[in-house]
Amino acid sequence: MHRSHLTGPFARNIAAYGASEVAAKLSRIFVVMAVARSLGAEEIGIAAAAMAASDILKSLTENGVGQRLIAARDSDLAALCRTALRIFWVWALGLFVVQLGIGATLTWLSGDPMLLLLVAVLAGEFLFMPAGLVQAALAMRAGKLKQTAAIAGVQVVGANALTVVLVLIWPSPLALVVPKLLSAPIWLIAMRRLHPWSPDSCIAPSPVRPFMTFGAPVLGVEMVKAMRLHADKLLVGALLGPEALGLYFMAFNAGLGLANSFSFAFASVLFPHLVTSESRMNALRQAFALGIGVIAPVVVLQSLAAPFYVPILFGSEWAHLSEIVSILCLAAIPGIVWTTAAGWLRAEARPGTEFRATVIMALALLGSTIVMAPHGLVAIATGYLVTAAITQLTLSLPALAAAFVQRSQEV
């Protein structure tokens, strides 16, 4: 790998976001450690169901509006920001109401009022987000990726630290979700200070249509992506019960949850890197080489180490989860390849293609979960890995091949 791949701005931004994500996921491991020693698998499963439903809905905040601001021309930016702020507020308040409705539905289906309370607490995050989302997009546009990474990391680590304390002194599913709401103001205050902005009343808002044209496929992608990442937990809970879901939740967080921290960092930095680079082809090649050459080996090492760290972290009674953790870790590697392809498609204004591919992946993974569920959690994890590898690698090839062929023709 060329030295510039390891020392350039993209690599430094990856390192910043990677450090933030790893810190967040490692602090999450402390949460899982505390949970393993304080709550039963069934209680963990109830909280996991609420968080999975909330995470799927929260994905709808990734509606392409922020990315539209990042990629906007300077002359259009002020007007676009005014419209973006309105969209963020309307959207977040709508999601708040929808999530309350989901909580009521889950409670009606399960007969457990705790689910409504858990989902309602998580919905409170939507009330803090709109006032800082324009500032977050402008900060990323300005290249302040290290700072935005630090803010996100501090918020998550702070929430996880508070969760550990609460779980130990107040063993309850609520202890897993209350810190998420309490940490939301940290992100809001820090983001507004990082990149101060206020709407200019002298400039008319831009039409909503440019946001709709770009954002609709992006919104679909993020929604389906969230279902791909979290809907399997809902299926495990529905098919095998809350206790099995609790075990799967623990294994997922110790395995793919930690391994995916690198992929999430990669995705956060990739789009701004591609759209602001002088040569998008070179930027893509650099990103792909860095992802495969650096991130993939780290994920393999984590998978190999799972039989050693799982019993140490969670206790000997959870040692049987090591095999599931090892398998789920490896699913992050095809995810890195697909993240590269998806970033390229979005930078090339082809989110519709990304959406169709993401739908195929999500349906395949959910189908695998349903087929493998009768055979146990190891079978579910194996099916997840095999399905993710086949779909993500196959669907990445056309986008990456076209990009690299175009590059070779230019040379």
C-alpha positions as CSV (number, residue, x, y, z in Angstrom):
1,M,0.0,0.0,0.0
2,H,1.3,3.4,-1.0
3,R,2.5,5.5,2.0
4,S,0.1,8.3,1.1
5,H,-2.8,5.9,1.8
6,L,-1.7,5.7,5.4
7,T,-0.9,9.4,6.0
8,G,-3.3,11.4,3.9
9,P,-6.3,13.3,5.1
10,F,-8.7,10.4,4.4
11,A,-6.6,8.0,6.5
12,R,-6.4,10.6,9.3
13,N,-10.1,11.1,9.2
14,I,-10.7,7.3,9.2
15,A,-8.4,7.1,12.2
16,A,-10.3,9.8,14.0
17,Y,-13.7,8.2,13.3
18,G,-12.3,4.8,13.9
19,A,-11.0,5.8,17.3
20,S,-14.4,7.3,18.1
21,E,-16.3,4.2,17.0
22,V,-13.9,1.8,18.8
23,A,-14.1,3.9,22.0
24,A,-17.9,3.8,21.7
25,K,-18.0,0.1,21.1
26,L,-15.5,-0.7,23.8
27,S,-17.5,1.3,26.3
28,R,-20.5,-0.7,25.0
29,I,-18.6,-3.9,26.0
30,F,-18.4,-2.6,29.6
31,V,-22.2,-2.1,29.4
32,V,-22.6,-5.7,28.2
33,M,-20.3,-6.9,31.0
34,A,-22.4,-5.1,33.6
35,V,-25.6,-6.4,32.0
36,A,-24.3,-10.0,32.0
37,R,-23.8,-9.8,35.7
38,S,-26.9,-7.9,36.7
39,L,-29.8,-8.8,34.3
40,G,-31.3,-12.1,33.1
41,A,-31.4,-13.0,29.4
42,E,-35.1,-12.4,29.3
43,E,-34.8,-8.8,30.6
44,I,-31.9,-8.2,28.2
45,G,-34.1,-9.5,25.4
46,I,-37.0,-7.1,26.2
47,A,-34.6,-4.1,26.2
48,A,-33.0,-5.4,23.0
49,A,-36.4,-5.5,21.2
50,A,-37.1,-1.9,22.2
51,M,-33.7,-0.7,21.1
52,A,-33.9,-2.6,17.8
53,A,-37.3,-1.0,17.0
54,S,-35.9,2.4,17.9
55,D,-32.7,2.0,15.9
56,I,-34.7,1.1,12.8
57,L,-36.9,4.2,13.1
58,K,-33.8,6.4,14.0
59,S,-32.3,5.4,10.7
60,L,-35.0,7.6,9.1
61,T,-33.1,10.7,10.4
62,E,-30.5,9.8,7.7
63,N,-32.7,11.2,5.0
64,G,-30.0,12.7,2.7
65,V,-30.6,16.3,3.8
66,G,-27.2,16.6,5.5
67,Q,-25.4,15.0,2.6
68,R,-27.2,17.4,0.2
69,L,-25.7,20.3,2.2
70,I,-22.2,18.7,2.2
71,A,-22.3,18.4,-1.6
72,A,-24.0,21.8,-2.3
73,R,-22.5,24.7,-4.3
74,D,-21.4,27.6,-2.2
75,S,-23.9,30.0,-3.9
76,D,-26.8,27.7,-3.0
77,L,-25.8,26.9,0.6
78,A,-27.5,29.6,2.6
79,A,-30.9,29.0,1.0
80,L,-30.5,25.2,1.3
81,C,-29.6,25.4,5.0
82,R,-32.9,27.3,5.7
83,T,-34.9,24.7,4.1
84,A,-32.9,21.9,5.7
85,L,-33.6,23.2,9.1
86,R,-37.4,23.2,8.5
87,I,-37.2,19.6,7.1
88,F,-35.2,18.4,10.1
89,W,-37.8,19.8,12.6
90,V,-40.8,18.5,10.8
91,W,-39.2,15.1,10.2
92,A,-38.0,14.6,13.8
93,L,-41.3,15.6,15.4
94,G,-43.0,13.2,13.0
95,L,-40.7,10.4,14.0
96,F,-41.2,11.1,17.7
97,V,-45.0,10.6,17.2
98,V,-44.5,7.5,15.1
99,Q,-42.2,5.9,17.6
100,L,-44.7,6.4,20.4
101,G,-47.2,4.6,18.2
102,I,-44.8,1.8,17.7
103,G,-44.3,1.5,21.4
104,A,-48.0,1.3,21.9
105,T,-48.3,-1.4,19.2
106,L,-45.5,-3.5,20.7
107,T,-47.1,-3.3,24.1
108,W,-50.5,-4.3,22.7
109,L,-48.9,-7.3,20.9
110,S,-46.8,-8.5,23.8
111,G,-48.9,-7.4,26.7
112,D,-45.8,-6.0,28.4
113,P,-46.2,-2.2,29.3
114,M,-42.4,-2.0,29.8
115,L,-41.9,-1.9,26.0
116,L,-44.0,1.2,25.7
117,L,-42.0,2.9,28.4
118,L,-38.7,1.9,26.9
119,V,-39.6,3.0,23.4
120,A,-41.0,6.3,24.7
121,V,-37.8,7.1,26.5
122,L,-35.8,6.4,23.3
123,A,-38.1,8.6,21.3
124,G,-37.0,11.6,23.3
125,E,-33.8,11.7,21.4
126,F,-35.7,13.0,18.4
127,L,-36.5,16.2,20.3
128,F,-32.8,17.2,20.6
129,M,-31.5,16.3,17.1
130,P,-33.0,19.0,14.7
131,A,-31.3,22.0,16.4
132,G,-27.9,20.6,15.6
133,L,-28.1,18.7,12.4
134,V,-27.5,21.6,10.0
135,Q,-24.4,22.5,12.1
136,A,-23.2,18.9,11.9
137,A,-23.5,18.9,8.1
138,L,-21.7,22.2,7.8
139,A,-18.9,21.0,10.1
140,M,-18.4,18.0,7.9
141,R,-18.5,20.1,4.8
142,A,-15.8,22.3,6.4
143,G,-13.6,19.3,7.0
144,K,-14.0,19.2,10.7
145,L,-14.4,15.4,10.7
146,K,-12.0,14.8,13.6
147,Q,-14.1,17.1,15.8
148,T,-17.4,15.6,14.8
149,A,-16.0,12.2,15.4
150,A,-14.9,13.3,18.9
151,I,-18.3,14.7,19.7
152,A,-20.1,11.5,18.6
153,G,-17.6,9.4,20.6
154,V,-17.9,11.5,23.8
155,Q,-21.7,11.3,23.6
156,V,-21.8,7.5,23.2
157,V,-19.0,6.8,25.7
158,G,-20.7,9.1,28.2
159,A,-24.0,7.3,27.7
160,N,-22.4,3.9,28.1
161,A,-20.6,4.9,31.2
162,L,-23.8,6.1,32.8
163,T,-25.5,2.8,31.7
164,V,-22.9,0.8,33.5
165,V,-23.5,2.7,36.7
166,L,-27.3,2.5,36.4
167,V,-27.3,-1.2,35.6
168,L,-25.2,-2.0,38.6
169,I,-27.3,0.1,41.1
170,W,-30.7,-0.3,39.4
171,P,-30.9,-3.6,37.5
172,S,-33.7,-2.9,35.1
173,P,-34.2,-2.7,31.3
174,L,-34.8,1.0,31.8
175,A,-31.2,1.4,32.8
176,L,-30.2,0.5,29.3
177,V,-32.2,3.2,27.6
178,V,-32.4,6.2,29.9
179,P,-28.7,7.2,29.4
180,K,-29.4,7.5,25.6
181,L,-31.8,10.3,26.3
182,L,-29.7,12.0,29.0
183,S,-26.7,12.1,26.6
184,A,-28.5,13.7,23.7
185,P,-27.9,17.3,25.0
186,I,-24.2,16.6,25.0
187,W,-24.2,16.1,21.2
188,L,-26.5,19.1,20.6
189,I,-24.5,21.6,22.6
190,A,-21.1,20.5,21.3
191,M,-22.2,20.5,17.7
192,R,-23.7,24.0,17.9
193,R,-20.4,25.2,19.4
194,L,-18.3,23.4,16.9
195,H,-19.8,25.2,13.9
196,P,-22.1,28.1,14.9
197,W,-24.8,28.8,12.4
198,S,-28.2,30.6,12.3
199,P,-30.6,31.0,9.4
200,D,-30.3,34.2,7.4
201,S,-33.7,35.7,7.3
202,C,-32.7,37.9,4.3
203,I,-32.3,34.8,2.1
204,A,-35.3,33.0,0.9
205,P,-35.4,29.2,1.6
206,S,-34.7,27.0,-1.4
207,P,-37.4,24.7,-2.8
208,V,-37.9,21.4,-1.1
209,R,-37.7,19.4,-4.4
210,P,-33.9,19.1,-4.6
211,F,-33.9,17.5,-1.1
212,M,-36.8,15.2,-2.1
213,T,-35.0,14.1,-5.4
214,F,-31.8,13.3,-3.7
215,G,-33.2,12.3,-0.3
216,A,-35.9,9.8,-1.1
217,P,-33.5,7.0,-2.3
218,V,-31.1,7.8,0.5
219,L,-33.9,7.6,3.0
220,G,-34.9,4.2,1.6
221,V,-31.3,3.0,1.7
222,E,-30.9,4.0,5.4
223,M,-34.2,2.5,6.4
224,V,-33.5,-0.8,4.7
225,K,-29.9,-0.8,6.0
226,A,-31.2,-0.4,9.6
227,M,-33.6,-3.3,9.0
228,R,-30.6,-5.3,7.7
229,L,-28.7,-4.5,10.9
230,H,-31.5,-4.8,13.5
231,A,-34.6,-6.6,12.2
232,D,-32.9,-10.0,12.7
233,K,-33.0,-9.3,16.4
234,L,-36.8,-8.7,16.2
235,L,-37.1,-11.9,14.3
236,V,-35.0,-13.9,16.8
237,G,-37.2,-12.5,19.6
238,A,-40.4,-13.3,17.7
239,L,-39.3,-16.8,16.7
240,L,-37.3,-18.0,19.7
241,G,-38.5,-15.7,22.6
242,P,-36.9,-12.9,24.7
243,E,-34.3,-15.2,26.4
244,A,-32.8,-16.3,23.1
245,L,-32.9,-12.7,21.9
246,G,-31.0,-11.7,25.0
247,L,-28.3,-14.2,24.2
248,Y,-28.1,-13.1,20.6
249,F,-28.0,-9.4,21.6
250,M,-25.0,-10.1,23.8
251,A,-23.2,-12.0,21.1
252,F,-24.0,-9.4,18.5
253,N,-22.6,-6.6,20.6
254,A,-19.4,-8.5,21.4
255,G,-18.9,-9.6,17.8
256,L,-20.3,-7.7,14.8
257,G,-21.2,-4.7,16.9
258,L,-17.5,-4.1,17.7
259,A,-16.2,-5.2,14.3
260,N,-18.6,-2.9,12.6
261,S,-17.2,0.1,14.4
262,F,-14.5,0.2,11.7
263,S,-17.0,-0.1,8.9
264,F,-19.2,2.7,10.4
265,A,-16.2,5.0,10.7
266,F,-15.3,4.2,7.1
267,A,-18.8,5.0,5.9
268,S,-18.9,8.3,7.9
269,V,-15.7,9.6,6.2
270,L,-16.1,8.1,2.7
271,F,-18.8,10.3,1.2
272,P,-17.3,13.7,2.1
273,H,-13.9,12.3,0.9
274,L,-15.3,11.3,-2.5
275,V,-17.3,14.4,-3.2
276,T,-14.6,16.9,-2.2
277,S,-11.6,15.1,-3.8
278,E,-10.1,16.5,-7.0
279,S,-9.9,13.0,-8.4
280,R,-12.8,10.8,-7.4
281,M,-11.2,7.8,-9.0
282,N,-8.0,8.2,-6.9
283,A,-10.1,8.8,-3.8
284,L,-12.0,5.5,-4.4
285,R,-8.9,3.5,-4.9
286,Q,-7.3,4.9,-1.8
287,A,-10.4,4.2,0.3
288,F,-10.7,0.6,-1.0
289,A,-7.0,-0.1,-0.4
290,L,-7.2,1.2,3.1
291,G,-10.4,-0.7,3.9
292,I,-9.2,-4.0,2.7
293,G,-5.5,-3.6,3.7
294,V,-5.9,-2.3,7.2
295,I,-9.5,-2.8,8.5
296,A,-10.1,-6.4,7.4
297,P,-7.0,-7.9,9.1
298,V,-8.1,-6.2,12.4
299,V,-11.5,-7.8,12.1
300,V,-10.0,-11.3,11.5
301,L,-7.8,-10.9,14.6
302,Q,-10.9,-10.0,16.7
303,S,-12.7,-13.1,15.4
304,L,-9.8,-15.3,16.3
305,A,-9.5,-13.8,19.8
306,A,-13.2,-14.2,20.7
307,P,-12.8,-17.6,22.5
308,F,-10.4,-15.9,24.8
309,Y,-12.0,-12.5,25.5
310,V,-15.7,-13.6,25.8
311,P,-15.4,-15.7,29.0
312,I,-13.1,-13.1,30.5
313,L,-15.3,-10.1,29.8
314,F,-18.7,-11.7,30.5
315,G,-18.0,-14.6,32.8
316,S,-17.6,-18.3,32.3
317,E,-21.4,-18.8,32.1
318,W,-21.4,-16.9,28.8
319,A,-18.4,-18.8,27.3
320,H,-20.7,-20.7,24.9
321,L,-21.3,-17.5,23.0
322,S,-17.7,-17.4,21.8
323,E,-18.5,-19.3,18.6
324,I,-21.3,-17.0,17.7
325,V,-19.2,-14.0,18.4
326,S,-16.4,-15.3,16.2
327,I,-18.7,-15.9,13.3
328,L,-20.5,-12.6,13.5
329,C,-17.2,-10.7,13.6
330,L,-16.3,-11.9,10.1
331,A,-19.5,-10.5,8.6
332,A,-17.9,-7.0,8.9
333,I,-15.4,-7.7,6.1
334,P,-17.9,-8.0,3.2
335,G,-19.6,-5.0,4.8
336,I,-16.4,-2.9,4.2
337,V,-16.4,-3.8,0.5
338,W,-20.1,-2.9,0.1
339,T,-19.6,0.4,2.1
340,T,-17.0,1.4,-0.5
341,A,-19.3,0.6,-3.4
342,A,-22.3,2.3,-1.7
343,G,-20.2,5.5,-1.1
344,W,-19.2,5.5,-4.8
345,L,-22.8,5.1,-5.9
346,R,-24.0,7.9,-3.6
347,A,-21.2,10.3,-4.7
348,E,-22.1,9.6,-8.3
349,A,-25.7,10.6,-7.5
350,R,-27.0,7.0,-7.9
351,P,-28.7,6.4,-4.6
352,G,-31.5,4.5,-6.4
353,T,-29.1,1.8,-7.4
354,E,-27.8,1.7,-3.8
355,F,-31.3,1.4,-2.5
356,R,-32.2,-1.6,-4.8
357,A,-29.1,-3.4,-3.7
358,T,-29.7,-2.7,0.0
359,V,-33.2,-4.1,-0.3
360,I,-31.9,-7.3,-1.8
361,M,-29.4,-7.7,1.0
362,A,-31.9,-7.0,3.7
363,L,-34.4,-9.5,2.4
364,A,-31.8,-12.1,2.0
365,L,-30.5,-11.7,5.6
366,L,-34.0,-11.7,7.0
367,G,-34.8,-14.8,5.0
368,S,-31.7,-16.5,6.3
369,T,-32.7,-15.7,9.9
370,I,-36.1,-17.2,9.4
371,V,-34.7,-20.4,7.8
372,M,-31.9,-20.9,10.3
373,A,-33.9,-20.0,13.5
374,P,-35.2,-23.5,14.1
375,H,-31.5,-24.7,14.2
376,G,-30.3,-22.3,16.9
377,L,-28.2,-19.2,17.3
378,V,-25.0,-20.7,15.8
379,A,-26.9,-21.5,12.7
380,I,-28.4,-18.0,12.6
381,A,-25.0,-16.5,12.9
382,T,-23.5,-18.8,10.2
383,G,-26.4,-17.9,7.9
384,Y,-25.9,-14.2,8.5
385,L,-22.2,-14.5,7.6
386,V,-22.7,-16.6,4.5
387,T,-25.6,-14.5,3.2
388,A,-23.8,-11.2,3.9
389,A,-20.7,-12.3,2.1
390,I,-22.6,-13.6,-1.0
391,T,-25.0,-10.6,-1.4
392,Q,-22.6,-7.8,-0.5
393,L,-19.7,-9.0,-2.5
394,T,-21.8,-9.8,-5.5
395,L,-23.7,-6.5,-5.5
396,S,-20.5,-4.5,-5.0
397,L,-18.8,-5.9,-8.1
398,P,-20.7,-3.9,-10.7
399,A,-20.2,-0.5,-9.0
400,L,-16.5,-1.1,-8.2
401,A,-15.8,-2.7,-11.5
402,A,-17.3,0.3,-13.4
403,A,-15.3,2.7,-11.3
404,F,-12.0,1.0,-11.7
405,V,-12.6,0.3,-15.5
406,Q,-13.3,4.1,-15.9
407,R,-10.1,4.8,-14.0
408,S,-8.0,2.5,-16.3
409,Q,-9.5,4.1,-19.4
410,E,-8.6,7.6,-18.1
411,V,-5.0,6.5,-17.5
